[in-house]
Amino acid sequence: MKLNSHIFEYHSSPVNWCEPDYAVSQHTAEFWNSVTNIPMLIVAPIMMHLYRDFACVVPHCKRVNIVWGLVVVIGIGSIYFHSTLSLFGQFMDEVAILWMTYAIMAMWTHPSLLHLPKYFENHRAHYQYLLCSMAVISTFLGFLKPELNHFFLFAYWIPLVKLLRELFQMKFKDRRVHQIGKNGSVVLLVAFLCWLSDRMICNFWLAIRFPYMHAIWHILMLTSGYYLSVFVSFGYAWRTLLGITPSLKFWRAFPFTNAIGLYYVGFD
């Protein structure tokens, strides 16, 4: 399948999720799969604000908010995709996710994780340029053959698992850091099971009138991505900084309670 002039048409994408089309609104193909992306548009700008010190302090991370900016693009792309089920929407959604994964690797991982030469350890900027080039090439190939996007996205799981294993072996003074990593890993697993069940046992969910596992996947992936981004960025700052100690901070959404808020990486 190649992209063509009909990519903007409704239902031009070969992908259709379990949620019945136009069940809630005649203007939105998959209503709940669309609206569950809205939290991305709220959380990401807040994290951009909270990570402003991180961008100034941690080496080679002055563009760290590219990660959170791409979360906004993912949210917009996913809303558009599920509202129209167009091939362009699918491409926009998947490419934004792909670029975010490359941004995370460029910002917070070390080259040896990808089995790259030691040269890139001493030339971090060149490592980031390399990953940016890989993102461009992957996007071009995905444009020619959209099915390749799935391969590129799932291939990202390999370095992610390796990175998480390394971070869990580190000894941080604040026990909450590892707990955040564990929370993110568990939620990621549950999210994947939700995604898989929406694809594999859709008839079951339709039979019990709850075809919303993909919508739940959106919420869980945002939660998991938030937890793991904080965990990974903390680990990178902890290994990289000299003379400055990263610390886990908590931003309260409301001054009268700690029940609602976001963790982020700050500095003592």
C-alpha positions in Angstrom: 0.0 0.0 0.0 1.4 3.4 -1.0 0.1 6.9 -0.1 -2.0 8.4 -3.0 -4.2 11.4 -3.7 -7.1 9.9 -1.7 -5.3 9.8 1.6 -7.4 12.7 3.0 -10.7 10.9 2.4 -12.7 9.4 5.3 -12.0 5.7 5.8 -9.1 5.7 3.4 -7.0 4.0 6.1 -7.2 0.2 6.1 -7.2 0.4 9.9 -10.5 0.4 11.8 -10.7 -0.2 15.6 -13.3 -2.0 17.6 -15.3 1.0 18.6 -18.4 1.2 16.2 -18.1 4.1 13.7 -20.4 7.1 14.3 -22.0 5.6 17.3 -21.9 8.8 19.3 -21.5 11.6 16.7 -22.3 11.6 13.0 -19.2 13.9 12.5 -16.7 11.7 14.3 -15.9 8.1 13.2 -14.6 6.9 16.6 -15.7 9.3 19.2 -14.1 7.8 22.3 -10.9 6.9 20.5 -10.7 10.6 19.6 -11.5 12.4 22.8 -9.2 10.2 24.9 -6.3 11.9 23.2 -7.2 15.3 24.7 -5.3 14.7 28.0 -2.1 14.7 25.8 -2.8 18.3 24.9 -3.0 19.2 28.6 -0.2 17.2 30.1 2.5 17.9 27.5 2.5 21.7 27.8 2.7 21.4 31.6 5.7 19.1 31.3 7.3 21.6 28.9 7.0 24.2 31.6 8.3 21.9 34.3 11.3 20.8 32.3 12.6 24.3 31.5 15.4 24.0 34.2 16.3 20.5 32.8 16.8 22.1 29.4 19.2 24.6 30.8 21.2 22.4 33.2 21.6 18.9 31.6 24.2 18.7 28.8 22.9 18.2 25.3 19.3 18.6 26.4 18.5 22.2 25.6 15.9 20.9 23.1 14.4 18.5 25.5 10.9 20.0 25.0 10.9 18.6 21.5 9.8 15.4 23.3 6.8 17.0 24.9 6.0 19.0 21.8 5.8 15.8 19.8 3.3 14.4 22.4 1.1 17.4 21.4 1.5 16.5 17.8 0.7 12.8 18.6 -2.5 13.9 20.3 -3.6 16.1 17.4 -2.7 13.4 14.9 -4.5 10.7 16.8 -7.6 12.9 17.2 -7.6 13.6 13.5 -7.0 9.9 12.6 -9.8 8.5 14.8 -12.2 11.2 13.8 -11.8 10.5 10.1 -10.0 7.1 9.8 -8.1 8.7 6.9 -4.8 7.4 5.7 -3.2 10.8 6.2 -4.4 10.8 9.8 -2.9 7.4 10.3 0.4 8.5 8.8 0.4 11.7 10.9 -0.3 9.7 14.1 2.3 7.0 13.5 5.1 9.3 12.2 4.7 11.6 15.3 5.1 8.6 17.6 8.1 7.5 15.6 9.8 10.9 15.8 9.1 11.0 19.5 10.8 7.7 20.1 13.9 8.9 18.1 13.8 12.2 20.2 13.8 10.2 23.4 16.7 8.1 22.3 18.6 11.1 21.1 18.0 13.1 24.3 18.3 10.5 27.1 20.1 7.4 25.9 23.7 6.6 25.3 25.1 5.4 21.9 26.2 2.0 23.3 22.6 1.1 23.8 22.3 1.0 20.0 25.7 -0.7 19.6 27.2 2.4 18.0 30.9 3.1 17.9 32.5 4.8 20.9 33.1 7.8 18.7 29.5 8.9 19.4 30.0 8.7 23.2 32.5 11.6 22.9 30.5 13.5 20.2 27.0 13.6 21.6 25.8 16.1 19.0 26.8 13.8 16.2 24.8 11.0 17.9 21.7 13.3 17.9 22.2 14.2 14.2 22.5 10.5 13.4 19.2 9.7 15.1 17.6 12.7 13.4 18.8 11.4 10.1 17.4 7.9 10.9 14.0 9.6 11.7 14.0 11.3 8.3 14.8 8.1 6.5 12.2 6.1 8.4 9.6 8.7 7.6 10.5 8.6 3.9 10.3 4.8 3.9 7.0 4.9 5.8 5.6 7.4 3.3 6.4 5.0 0.5 5.2 2.0 2.4 3.1 2.8 5.6 3.3 -0.7 6.9 6.9 -0.1 7.7 5.9 2.3 10.4 4.7 -0.6 12.5 8.1 -2.3 12.1 10.0 0.8 13.2 7.7 1.4 16.1 7.9 -2.1 17.5 11.7 -2.2 16.9 11.9 0.6 19.5 10.9 -1.8 22.2 14.3 -3.5 22.1 16.5 -0.6 23.2 13.7 0.6 25.6 13.8 -2.7 27.5 17.6 -2.6 27.6 17.6 0.9 28.9 15.0 0.2 31.6 17.0 -2.8 32.8 20.1 -0.7 33.1 18.2 2.0 35.0 16.7 -0.5 37.4 20.2 -1.7 38.3 21.2 1.8 39.3 21.0 2.8 43.0 19.2 6.1 43.5 18.9 7.6 46.9 15.2 8.5 46.3 13.2 5.2 46.2 10.4 7.0 44.4 12.6 7.0 41.2 12.5 3.3 40.8 8.9 3.2 41.8 8.0 5.6 39.0 9.9 3.3 36.6 8.0 0.3 37.9 4.7 2.1 37.6 5.5 3.1 34.0 6.5 -0.5 33.1 3.4 -2.1 34.5 1.1 0.5 32.9 2.9 0.0 29.6 2.3 -3.8 29.8 -1.4 -3.3 30.6 -1.7 -0.8 27.8 -0.2 -3.2 25.3 -2.7 -5.9 26.4 -5.5 -3.4 25.9 -4.3 -2.6 22.4 -3.9 -6.3 21.6 -7.3 -7.3 22.9 -8.9 -4.5 20.8 -7.4 -6.1 17.7 -7.7 -9.8 18.6 -11.0 -10.2 20.5 -13.1 -7.3 19.3 -16.2 -9.6 19.0 -16.0 -10.2 22.8 -15.9 -6.5 23.6 -18.8 -5.9 21.2 -20.8 -8.7 22.8 -20.5 -7.1 26.3 -21.0 -3.6 24.9 -17.6 -2.3 25.9 -15.6 -1.8 22.6 -13.3 0.8 24.2 -10.0 -0.9 24.8 -8.2 1.3 22.3 -9.5 4.4 24.0 -8.2 3.0 27.3 -4.9 2.3 25.6 -4.6 6.0 24.8 -5.0 7.0 28.5 -2.6 4.2 29.7 0.0 5.1 27.1 0.0 8.7 28.1 0.4 7.6 31.8 3.1 5.1 31.0 5.0 7.6 28.7 4.9 10.2 31.4 6.2 7.9 34.1 8.9 6.4 31.9 10.0 9.8 30.5 10.5 11.1 34.0 12.4 7.8 35.0 14.6 7.8 31.9 15.4 11.6 32.0 16.2 11.3 35.7 18.6 8.5 35.0 20.3 10.4 32.2 20.7 13.5 34.4 22.1 11.4 37.3 24.7 9.8 35.1 25.7 13.0 33.2 25.8 15.9 35.6 28.9 16.7 37.7 28.5 18.7 40.8 24.7 19.0 40.5 22.3 16.4 41.9 19.0 15.8 40.1 16.0 15.4 42.3 12.5 14.2 41.9 10.0 17.0 42.2 6.2 17.1 42.4 4.0 19.7 40.8 0.6 20.0 42.5 -2.3 20.8 40.2 -4.2 22.2 43.2 -2.5 23.7 46.2 -4.9 22.0 48.7 -4.1 18.4 47.7 -1.2 16.1 46.6 -3.7 13.7 44.9 -3.4 15.4 41.5 -0.1 16.5 40.0 3.0 15.5 38.0 6.5 14.4 38.9 9.4 15.9 37.1 13.2 16.2 37.3 14.5 19.2 39.2 17.8 20.0 40.8 19.0 20.7 44.4 
